[in-house]
Amino acid sequence: QHSKLLMANSLVGAIDQGTTSSRFIVFDSKGQVVCKSQKPIKIITPKPGWVEQDPKEMVSNVLDCIADCCDQLLFLKYNPTKLIKGIGITNQRETTILWNKHTGEPYYNAIVWSDTRTSSIAEEYTKKYGKDGFVKLTGLPISSYFSALKIRWLLDRVPKLSQEIAAGNCLFGTVDSWLIWKLTKVHVTDVTNASRTLLMNLRTLKWEESLCKAFDVPMSILPEIRSSSEIYGEISEGHLKGVPISGCLGDQQASLFGQRCFRLGNVKNTYGTGCFILLNTGQTPVLSSNGLLTTVAYKLSPEQPPIYALEGSVAVAGSLIDWLSNKLKLFESVKDFDKLASSIKETGGVYFVPAFSGLMAPYWKENARGVIIGITQYTTNEHICLAALESIPFQTEEILDAMRKDVDFEIERMMIDGGLANSPLLGQLQSDISGIKVVSSQLKESTALGAAFVAGLSTKVYSIKAIEELEFKEKEFEPKIEKGPRLRRLENWRKAVHKSLDPPEAYSPDSNSSHSRL
């Protein structure tokens, strides 16, 4: 660390506020980590389907992580406020916060992106406007996933909120906006986060009045929409007082940028609890006919045009491995899972569709349920584990196939990151099933690095050319099976998916359920 710092005349910080933790990471001009700090954040689940977090805990955790990194730099006899030229923010998207602009107090807990309490509201709007009624304007279907319906729920149910809005006291923000406001008192968001609200016009990059009227969201509470790479304001107090917040990207867009997917046709997949696949479609927003979302990938200054992306997500990836361990007790650790899955060459005809809470893109079937099919007396734990691992590249390929249908260019390679990207077996399976080159970056902090890149671009620490020339270790995987066997495996996978789309009556753990014992 000390030698790295001696070589670096400029550093960039990145705040990474995710669903499970808050982090602060400092990078040098070569994109290498100088120091970092992380704190977990509590997840609050007051009712089934409800997911909340304490906005004040988000801020305090971020400040603690910044203080810790500053202490690490001071220990090395370096002044953080002089070395750190700018700070980027990346964050869990769609998560919704309302707060009082005078006191800084939230009116309610943050409603997290995965929260489904607004499903009934989404159904009402779907009946009125159609599921894709706002796609041409926003690139998004009507869904409980996006911020507009979460705002609507808060406005309908939080006491005295309407009076607070009438008095001009209330502000809305996604997590990026909340953090920027708490650090600088500037009320802004960037285009990538705004594009996930169901309230922004994809082409004008402004709040759309007709959408705000449709959802009855007052425009007075909305932040100003800015580019992803510019100085929004300076930190007003604390260890980094005077350092500018100079970049912002939603977490998946930050991963795309950190993986340097700057060109048309570049695609990345983050293997985490679920999967998020983003495809750079250039300066033109591509509206999907195959169940994908259209989003803003980034906008590198107020003057530069936006770059767009198609996005598809998989609900269950890494969480499936946790389920096999914690619920079925098939193994004790991820290392044991790798050993089981790697010990055989094929699944014995077993296919695993992990539709635990429905299927996301490209099916969007909330009532789909999990299926393990093809079991015989020959089936072992090893077959189940390998089939579970294969389900991740199969689900990814479904999204890549939808992307191919939506665009007029080929997808020739895919960058992968996230915890599971460390598995060589998964990388090879993905290459075999998708028939493309798969590149696993050994860089473990691509999301935070993406935020640091956009912050460093606006403060002249980085340039696009310099970023493209940075060298990071990579592992490449090429397909090892022929097209025929690959297509047969995909056909069998889709047969298994078809079974999951028409499940038995949903189980409900109550005394009146038809599943209850007599």
C-alpha positions, 0 to 999 in steps of 0.5 A: 500500500505504501509503495502504491501511494508513493506512486500516486499523486491523485486518489479517488474515493468511491461510496458503495451503498448496497443492500447488505453493506456500506463501503468506502474504497480509495483507488489510485490513478491506476485503478488499484485499491489503496484502502477500503472499509465496510460496514453491514447494514440491517435489513428490516422485514416488518411483514412478508414481502416488506423490505426496509432499511434505516436511512440514517444508518446508511449515512452513519455507516458511510461516514464511519467507513470514510473515517476509517479510510482517512485514518488508514491514510493518515497512518501513512502520513498522507493528508486525505483531503489533499490526495482525494480529488473527488468521490463517486457514489454507487448505490442500490437502485430504486430504493425510495426515501422521503425526508424533511429538507429542514431537519434532514429526518426521514419520514419513513424507513427506506423502502428497498428495491426488492420490497413487494408491498406495492404489488396491488398498486401495480395491478391497479395501474396495470389495469388502467394503463396496461403493463407496458403503458409507460414503456415508450417513455421510460423503458420500464413496465409497471412494476412494484420494483420501481420507485414511483409506486413506492412513493405512491405508497408512502404518500397514501399511508404516512400520516401528515405527509400531504401537509408536509408536501404542501408546506414545501418541506418534503424531498424524495430521493433514491439512495444516491440522492439521499447520500449526496444531500446529507453530504453536500445539502444539494438535492440531485440525482444522476440519469442512471438512478432517475431512469429507474423511477418510472418518472423520467423520460428516457429521451429528454432525461427530464422528469415527465409531467404526464408520468408524475400526474399519472402516479400523482407524484408532486414534481416539487419533491423530485431532485434535479437530474444531472449527468453521471460525471460532474461535480455536484457539490462539496462535502460540507463537514467531517474528514473530507470537508471540501472534497467534491462529490463528482460522479454517480452511477446506479450499482449495475451501471457502475459495474458496466462502467467498471468493466469498461464496457464502453462500446456498442455491443459490450455486455457484462453479467454480475453473478451475485445473489441474483444476476444482472446482465447489461448490454451497451446499446450506444446512443439510441435507447432500444425498446425491448420486444422480449421482456427486457428493460431499457435504461440509461447506462451513463452520461459522462458530462452535461454536454455529452450524449447519454449511452443506453443499455438493455438490462435483464435480471435473474432473481436466483443465482448465488442465493440458490447455493445458500438454499441448497446448503441452509435448507437442503443441507447438501453441503456445508460450504461453498468450497464443498459445493464446488467440489460436488459440482466439479466431481462429475461431467454432466447432470444425468439429465437433471435440470433445476429451475430455481423459480422460488418467487417467480421468474424475471426476464424474459418471462416475467411470471410471478406465479412460476415456481421452482422445479427439479426435473429428470430425477431417477434412481441414478441421481445423486447430490452431485447431479443436483449441485451441478444442475443448480450451478448450470441453472445460472448460465441457462438463465443468463443465456435466456436473457442474452437470447432476448438481447440478440432478438432486440438488437441488430448486432452480434454479442461475441463476448461477455465480461463477468464479475461478482462472487461466483465469477471466481468459479472456473467451472461456472465461467466454462459452463457459461461459455459452453451454454451461450456459445461465446467468449466469457471473460472473468475479471480478477478485479473484485471491486468493479462496481466501486471502480466504476463510480471512481472512474466517473468521479475521476473523469470529472476531476481529471484524475482519469481519461477514457483513454487512460482507463481503457489502457489500464491492465487488470488480470483476466481469465478467458473461457472459450466454448468447448461444445459444438452448436448441436449439443448446446442447442439440445441442452437449451431446448431441454432447459426450456422444457423444464422452464415450461413446467415451472410456469404452470405450478400446482396451487400455491402453498399458503401456511395457514390452517385453511390451506388445501395443503394442510394436514387433515 
